[in-house]
Amino acid sequence: MVPTRMFVVGIGLAMIAAACGGAAATSGGGGNANATVSMRQVAGVGNIYTDAQGMSLYTPAQEASGKILCTGSCTSVWIPLPPPGSGSPTKGSGVQGTLSIITRPDGTKQVALNGAPLYRFYLDSTPGAVGGNGVMDSFAGVSFTWHVEAGSPVTAPTGSSGYGSGGGYGH
């Protein structure tokens, strides 16, 4: 029984660390470090959009219209990108499209690109990691397919993030 508790506590701590920003990082790889969304070149993947700390940004195909479906426990795995403390979100060089702030069902705000909400993946612990690219999962009966937001066609990384590998994380 103790190993199960340790596993649950470990998962909980990892989720808390991810929600708090995970590892400290810089936005290196291009773009403006103060921009809400910047572009970063990832070897073997291509140009991707990142947050101000250089962490990869994702959106699920199911939210392309701007309707937010990732709620509740989904936001422990897919962390909504909050807007900057004051003002509007800003684009770094090379970022295409329109950034906006949308209101989530719980009343919190989130940055969107061309109307599609942006998220970070809780298992991406270093800038440029794209472990959530291509992940399929479901929460509260809603199935999601997640893709890194990109400034050019993106190649799925080889290997598995240990999270989904097709079946995903069901709740």
Residue pairs with C-beta under 8 A, 6 or more apart in sequence:
14 122
15 76
15 77
15 122
18 79
18 120
18 122
18 123
18 125
19 76
19 79
19 122
21 53
22 55
22 122
22 124
22 125
23 125
23 126
24 53
25 53
25 54
25 55
25 126
25 127
26 33
26 53
26 54
26 127
27 33
27 35
27 38
27 40
27 50
27 51
27 52
27 53
27 54
27 92
27 127
28 40
28 54
28 127
29 39
29 40
29 41
29 42
29 50
29 54
29 127
29 128
30 38
30 39
30 40
30 41
30 92
30 93
30 94
31 38
31 39
31 40
31 50
31 92
31 93
31 94
31 95
32 38
32 90
32 92
32 93
33 52
34 52
34 90
35 52
35 90
35 91
35 92
35 95
36 51
36 52
36 81
36 83
36 84
36 89
36 90
36 91
36 99
36 111
37 49
37 50
37 51
37 57
37 81
37 89
37 90
37 91
37 92
37 95
37 99
37 111
37 113
37 118
38 49
38 50
38 51
38 52
38 54
38 91
38 92
38 93
38 94
38 95
39 47
39 48
39 49
39 50
39 92
39 93
39 94
39 95
39 151
40 47
40 48
40 49
40 50
40 54
40 56
40 127
40 128
41 47
42 48
42 56
42 128
42 130
44 155
44 157
44 158
45 130
45 133
45 148
45 154
45 155
45 157
46 150
46 151
46 152
46 153
46 154
46 155
47 94
47 150
47 151
47 152
48 56
48 57
48 128
48 130
48 148
48 149
48 150
48 151
48 154
49 56
49 57
49 95
49 113
49 118
49 148
49 149
49 150
49 151
50 56
50 57
50 127
50 128
51 57
51 81
51 118
51 120
53 127
54 127
54 128
55 120
55 124
55 127
55 129
56 120
56 121
56 124
56 128
56 129
56 130
56 132
56 133
56 148
57 81
57 113
57 118
57 119
57 120
57 148
57 149
58 78
58 118
58 119
58 120
58 121
58 132
58 133
58 146
58 147
58 148
58 149
59 113
59 116
59 117
59 118
59 119
59 146
59 147
59 149
60 69
60 70
60 78
60 119
60 144
60 145
60 146
60 147
61 144
61 145
61 147
62 69
62 142
62 143
62 144
62 145
63 69
63 70
63 116
63 117
64 115
64 116
65 115
65 116
66 102
66 112
66 115
66 116
66 117
68 102
68 104
68 105
68 110
68 117
69 142
69 144
70 78
70 80
70 117
70 119
70 139
70 142
70 144
71 104
71 105
71 106
71 139
71 140
72 139
72 140
72 171
73 139
73 140
73 171
74 139
74 140
74 142
74 144
74 171
76 122
77 121
77 122
77 137
77 139
77 163
77 169
78 119
78 120
78 121
78 122
78 132
78 144
78 146
79 119
79 120
79 121
79 122
80 104
80 108
80 110
80 117
80 118
80 119
81 110
81 111
81 117
81 118
81 119
81 120
82 108
82 109
82 110
82 111
83 89
83 101
83 109
83 110
83 111
84 90
88 99
88 101
89 99
89 100
89 101
89 111
90 99
91 99
94 151
95 151
96 151
97 113
97 114
98 113
98 114
98 115
99 111
99 112
99 113
100 111
100 112
100 115
101 109
101 110
101 111
101 112
102 109
102 110
102 111
102 112
102 115
102 117
103 109
103 110
104 110
104 117
110 117
110 118
111 117
111 118
112 118
113 149
116 149
118 149
119 146
121 131
121 132
121 135
121 146
121 161
121 163
123 129
123 131
123 132
123 161
123 162
123 163
124 130
124 131
124 132
130 148
130 154
130 157
131 157
131 161
131 162
131 163
132 146
132 148
132 161
132 163
133 146
133 147
133 148
133 154
133 156
133 157
134 145
134 146
134 147
134 156
135 144
135 145
135 146
135 161
135 163
135 164
135 168
136 143
136 144
136 145
136 146
136 164
136 166
136 167
136 168
137 143
137 144
137 146
137 163
137 164
137 168
137 169
137 170
138 144
138 168
138 169
138 170
138 171
139 169
139 170
139 171
140 171
144 168
147 154
148 154
163 169
